[in-house]
Amino acid sequence: SGAFLDVPGTNAHLEFTAGGDDSLPEPHPESALVLYLGDAAAVEETAGRCGGDVLPAANPYWEQVGAVTVLDPDGFRVVLVPASWP
């Protein structure tokens, strides 16, 4: 089973799938959703809409590239990257 989420205006979508064990996953610092937002202004705007605290990155690479890490409502990390996907 799964769900598709459209990212309006981008021709992109996120697909989440699940199967087997129905237990809930536990958040881990290296388990993250990484979003390449294109530039620093988009990262700042998106981080502001998230309304949570900015966390130190679990992986130092993300801070080296200027990414911002926030928590989603379930306690998982979301990394907002100020670059476009190559």
WORA-V262466 format. One record per backbone hydrogen bond with DSSP energy under -0.5 kcal/mol. CO is the residue of the C=O (numbers start at 1). NH is the residue of the N-H. If there is no record, write none. Layout:
BEGIN
CO/NH ; CO/NH
END
This chain:
BEGIN
1/18 ; 3/16 ; 5/14 ; 6/8 ; 7/10 ; 7/12 ; 12/7 ; 14/5 ; 16/3 ; 28/31 ; 30/32 ; 31/77 ; 32/34 ; 33/35 ; 33/79 ; 34/36 ; 35/37 ; 35/81 ; 39/43 ; 40/44 ; 41/45 ; 42/46 ; 43/47 ; 44/48 ; 45/49 ; 46/50 ; 47/51 ; 53/71 ; 55/69 ; 58/60 ; 59/62 ; 59/63 ; 60/64 ; 61/65 ; 62/67 ; 63/66 ; 68/80 ; 69/55 ; 70/78 ; 72/75 ; 76/72 ; 77/33 ; 78/70 ; 78/80 ; 79/35 ; 79/81 ; 80/68 ; 81/37 ; 81/38 ; 81/83 ; 83/38
END
